C-alpha cells in the first residue's frame, strides 16, 4: 500500500476491506489517500498526478477500478453507516436528496436526460445529460464540530424501492423509453435495451383520446350532467402546448 497519509488513518480504510478484492482494495486505498491530498478539481487524472500514483500502479488500473472492478457502491455505504453509528444520537436523523452530475460523451454508462433544478424556472423546465443520484444520507454531528451537521451518503434508494412505492419525477415529453432487456438464448453480446416504447407525449395523447371518448359516451348517456362533464373536459392539459413550450 502507498504510505501517503498518517498511520492513524489506516484503521478507517481497513473497515472497507470486505467490500473489495485484494487488487481492488489496493487501488481504493491509493485513490482515497490521493483524493484527500489533491487540491482543486478532483478529476481522476489530477488525483493520480497529485500523489504520483503511476509509480504505484499503471494508470489504466485506476480507470478499470471504476469501470470493471467487482465492488458495489451500496456495500460501501453500509460500511460508512457502521462507522458513523457511534457518533449518532438516540434519534437518528436522515435526509434524502437527489444530485444531478452533468456529463458529456457518447459512451458514458447509465447517463440520460434529467430535470436540472438549477437551470430550470417555473415556466421553462430545463433538462441536462448526466447521472441523477438519489441518495439516502445520515446527518451526524462530529466531535470536532458539535454544532454542525454533516450529511454522509450511504445508499442509493431509487434502485431499492419497495414493491408498494412508486418514483414520480419530471421527464422530457420526447424521451426515448425502452422495455427492460429480456434474457435471450442466443450467442453474442446481451441486449442492453428492450423494445421501444411510446414517448411520454404519445402516451399522454393516447390517454387523452381514451378519456375524451369516455366523456363523449357519458355525454350521450347522461344529458343532465352534460354541463358538468364539459367543464371537466375544459380543464384538460393541452400536451401539444406543453411540448411546444419545451422546444421553444
VEXDREN-2710 file (C-alpha; in Angstrom, 1 decimal):
% VEXDREN-2710
k/r/px/py/pz
1/UNK/0.0/0.0/0.0
2/UNK/1.3/3.5/-0.7
3/UNK/2.2/5.4/2.5
4/UNK/0.6/8.7/1.7
5/UNK/-1.2/9.7/5.0
6/UNK/-0.7/9.3/8.7
7/UNK/-0.9/5.8/10.0
8/UNK/-3.9/6.6/12.2
9/UNK/-6.0/6.8/9.0
10/UNK/-5.3/3.2/8.2
11/UNK/-7.9/1.6/10.5
12/UNK/-10.6/3.8/8.9
13/UNK/-9.7/2.5/5.4
14/UNK/-9.3/-1.1/6.6
15/UNK/-13.0/-1.1/7.6
16/UNK/-13.8/-1.1/3.8
17/UNK/-11.6/-4.1/3.0
18/UNK/-14.5/-6.7/2.9
19/UNK/-16.1/-4.7/0.0
20/UNK/-13.2/-5.3/-2.4
21/UNK/-10.9/-8.0/-3.7
22/UNK/-7.2/-7.6/-2.8
23/UNK/-6.2/-5.8/-6.1
24/UNK/-9.2/-3.5/-5.9
25/UNK/-8.6/-2.6/-2.3
26/UNK/-5.1/-1.5/-3.0
27/UNK/-6.5/0.8/-5.8
28/UNK/-9.2/2.1/-3.4
29/UNK/-6.5/2.7/-0.7
30/UNK/-4.3/4.7/-3.1
31/UNK/-7.2/6.7/-4.7
32/UNK/-8.7/7.7/-1.3
33/UNK/-5.4/9.0/0.0
34/UNK/-4.7/10.8/-3.2
35/UNK/-8.2/12.3/-3.3
36/UNK/-7.5/13.8/0.2
37/UNK/-4.1/15.2/-0.9
38/UNK/-5.4/16.6/-4.2
39/UNK/-6.4/20.3/-4.3
40/UNK/-8.6/21.9/-6.8
41/UNK/-10.8/19.9/-9.2
42/UNK/-10.6/16.3/-8.2
43/UNK/-10.8/14.5/-11.6
44/UNK/-9.2/11.1/-11.8
45/UNK/-6.2/12.3/-13.8
46/UNK/-5.5/15.2/-11.3
47/UNK/-5.8/12.7/-8.4
48/UNK/-3.2/10.4/-9.9
49/UNK/-0.9/13.3/-10.6
50/UNK/-1.3/14.8/-7.1
51/UNK/0.1/11.7/-5.4
52/UNK/2.1/10.3/-8.3
53/UNK/0.1/7.1/-8.3
54/UNK/1.7/6.0/-11.6
55/UNK/4.7/4.9/-9.6
56/UNK/2.5/2.6/-7.6
57/UNK/0.3/1.2/-10.5
58/UNK/-0.3/1.7/-14.1
59/UNK/-2.8/4.5/-14.7
60/UNK/-5.1/2.0/-16.5
61/UNK/-5.6/0.1/-13.3
62/UNK/-7.2/3.1/-11.7
63/UNK/-9.6/3.6/-14.6
64/UNK/-10.5/-0.1/-14.6
65/UNK/-11.3/0.3/-10.8
66/UNK/-14.4/2.3/-11.7
67/UNK/-15.4/0.6/-14.9
68/UNK/-14.6/-3.1/-14.4
69/UNK/-13.7/-3.8/-10.8
70/UNK/-16.1/-6.0/-8.7
71/UNK/-17.4/-3.8/-5.9
72/UNK/-20.7/-2.3/-5.0
73/UNK/-21.4/1.3/-4.0
74/UNK/-24.2/0.3/-1.7
75/UNK/-21.9/-2.1/0.2
76/UNK/-19.6/0.9/0.7
77/UNK/-22.5/3.0/2.1
78/UNK/-23.3/0.3/4.6
79/UNK/-19.7/0.4/5.9
80/UNK/-20.0/4.1/6.2
81/UNK/-23.1/3.7/8.3
82/UNK/-21.4/1.2/10.6
83/UNK/-18.5/3.7/11.2
84/UNK/-20.9/6.6/11.9
85/UNK/-23.2/4.8/14.3
86/UNK/-21.0/5.5/17.4
87/UNK/-21.4/9.2/16.7
88/UNK/-25.2/9.1/16.2
89/UNK/-27.6/10.1/19.0
90/UNK/-30.5/8.0/20.1
91/UNK/-32.8/9.6/17.5
92/UNK/-31.2/9.1/14.1
93/UNK/-31.7/12.0/11.6
94/UNK/-31.6/11.1/7.9
95/UNK/-32.2/13.0/4.7
96/UNK/-33.0/12.0/1.1
97/UNK/-31.9/14.2/-1.8
98/UNK/-31.0/13.9/-5.5
99/UNK/-27.9/15.2/-7.2
100/UNK/-27.5/15.8/-10.9
101/UNK/-24.0/15.0/-12.2
102/UNK/-23.7/16.6/-15.6
103/UNK/-21.7/14.6/-18.1
104/UNK/-20.8/14.8/-21.8
105/UNK/-19.8/12.0/-24.1
106/UNK/-21.3/9.2/-26.2
107/UNK/-20.0/6.2/-24.1
108/UNK/-21.0/7.1/-20.5
109/UNK/-22.8/4.2/-19.0
110/UNK/-26.2/4.9/-17.3
111/UNK/-26.4/8.6/-18.3
112/UNK/-29.6/10.1/-19.6
113/UNK/-31.7/13.3/-19.7
114/UNK/-32.7/14.5/-16.3
115/UNK/-34.5/17.6/-14.9
116/UNK/-32.0/20.3/-14.0
117/UNK/-33.4/22.2/-11.0
118/UNK/-30.6/24.8/-11.0
119/UNK/-31.2/26.0/-14.6
120/UNK/-34.9/25.5/-14.7
121/UNK/-37.6/28.1/-14.0
122/UNK/-41.3/27.7/-13.1
123/UNK/-42.3/28.3/-16.7
124/UNK/-39.4/26.8/-18.6
125/UNK/-38.0/23.4/-17.3
126/UNK/-34.5/22.6/-18.4
127/UNK/-33.1/19.1/-18.9
128/UNK/-29.4/18.1/-18.8
129/UNK/-27.5/15.0/-19.8
130/UNK/-25.8/13.1/-17.0
131/UNK/-26.4/10.9/-13.9
132/UNK/-29.0/11.6/-11.3
133/UNK/-28.2/10.1/-7.9
134/UNK/-31.0/9.8/-5.3
135/UNK/-29.1/9.2/-2.1
136/UNK/-30.1/8.4/1.5
137/UNK/-27.7/10.3/3.8
138/UNK/-27.1/10.3/7.6
139/UNK/-27.0/13.6/9.5
140/UNK/-24.2/13.4/12.0
141/UNK/-22.5/16.0/14.3
142/UNK/-18.8/15.0/14.7
143/UNK/-16.9/15.7/17.9
144/UNK/-14.7/18.5/16.4
145/UNK/-17.8/20.4/15.2
146/UNK/-20.7/19.5/17.7
147/UNK/-23.0/22.3/16.4
148/UNK/-22.6/21.5/12.7
149/UNK/-24.3/18.5/11.0
150/UNK/-22.6/16.6/8.2
151/UNK/-24.5/14.6/5.6
152/UNK/-22.8/11.3/4.8
153/UNK/-24.3/9.5/1.8
154/UNK/-25.0/5.9/2.4
155/UNK/-27.2/4.2/-0.2
156/UNK/-28.9/4.8/-3.5
157/UNK/-32.6/4.4/-2.9
158/UNK/-34.0/4.6/-6.4
159/UNK/-32.8/1.0/-7.1
160/UNK/-34.2/-0.4/-3.8
161/UNK/-37.7/0.9/-3.7
162/UNK/-40.2/-1.4/-2.1
163/UNK/-43.0/-3.0/-4.1
164/UNK/-45.7/-0.6/-2.8
165/UNK/-43.6/2.6/-3.6
166/UNK/-43.5/4.4/-6.9
167/UNK/-41.0/7.0/-8.0
168/UNK/-42.6/10.2/-9.5
169/UNK/-40.3/12.6/-11.4
170/UNK/-40.2/15.0/-14.3
171/UNK/-39.3/13.8/-17.8
172/UNK/-38.9/15.2/-21.2
173/UNK/-42.1/14.6/-23.2
174/UNK/-40.0/13.4/-26.2
175/UNK/-37.8/11.0/-24.1
176/UNK/-36.9/7.6/-25.7
177/UNK/-38.2/4.9/-23.5
178/UNK/-37.5/1.1/-23.7
179/UNK/-38.7/-2.0/-22.0
180/UNK/-36.2/-3.9/-19.8
181/UNK/-33.8/-6.1/-21.7
182/UNK/-35.0/-9.7/-21.5
183/UNK/-32.9/-12.8/-21.5
184/UNK/-32.4/-14.2/-25.0
185/UNK/-30.9/-17.6/-25.5
186/UNK/-28.6/-16.5/-28.3
187/UNK/-24.9/-16.3/-28.7
188/UNK/-23.2/-12.9/-28.7
189/UNK/-23.4/-9.7/-26.6
190/UNK/-26.6/-9.5/-24.5
191/UNK/-29.1/-6.7/-25.1
192/UNK/-29.0/-3.6/-23.1
193/UNK/-32.4/-2.4/-24.1
194/UNK/-35.8/-4.0/-24.8
195/UNK/-38.4/-3.0/-27.3
196/UNK/-39.0/0.7/-27.9
197/UNK/-42.0/2.2/-26.0
198/UNK/-44.0/5.3/-26.9
199/UNK/-42.8/8.6/-25.7
200/UNK/-44.5/10.3/-22.8
201/UNK/-46.1/12.7/-25.2
202/UNK/-47.6/9.9/-27.3
203/UNK/-48.7/8.1/-24.1
204/UNK/-50.5/11.3/-22.9
205/UNK/-52.2/11.9/-26.3
206/UNK/-53.4/8.3/-26.3
207/UNK/-54.7/8.6/-22.7
208/UNK/-56.4/11.9/-23.7
209/UNK/-58.2/10.3/-26.7
210/UNK/-59.4/7.5/-24.5
211/UNK/-60.7/9.9/-21.8
212/UNK/-62.3/12.0/-24.4
213/UNK/-64.1/9.0/-25.9
214/UNK/-65.3/8.0/-22.4
215/UNK/-66.5/11.6/-21.8
216/UNK/-68.4/11.6/-25.1
217/UNK/-70.1/8.4/-24.1
218/UNK/-71.1/9.9/-20.8
219/UNK/-72.5/13.0/-22.5
220/UNK/-74.9/10.8/-24.6
221/UNK/-75.8/8.6/-21.6
222/UNK/-76.3/11.3/-19.0
223/UNK/-77.7/14.5/-20.7
224/UNK/-78.4/16.2/-17.3
225/UNK/-74.7/16.2/-16.4
226/UNK/-73.6/17.5/-19.8
227/UNK/-72.6/20.9/-18.4
228/UNK/-70.5/19.4/-15.6
229/UNK/-68.7/17.0/-17.9
230/UNK/-67.9/19.7/-20.4
231/UNK/-66.5/21.8/-17.5
232/UNK/-64.2/18.9/-16.6
233/UNK/-63.2/18.4/-20.2
234/UNK/-62.2/22.1/-20.3
235/UNK/-59.6/21.5/-17.6
236/UNK/-57.6/19.1/-19.6
237/UNK/-53.9/19.7/-20.1
238/UNK/-53.0/20.6/-23.7
239/UNK/-50.0/18.4/-24.3
240/UNK/-49.2/20.0/-27.6
241/UNK/-48.8/23.4/-25.9
242/UNK/-46.5/21.8/-23.3
243/UNK/-44.4/20.2/-25.9
244/UNK/-44.0/23.4/-27.8
245/UNK/-43.0/25.3/-24.7
246/UNK/-40.3/22.8/-24.0
247/UNK/-38.8/23.0/-27.5
248/UNK/-39.1/26.8/-27.5
END
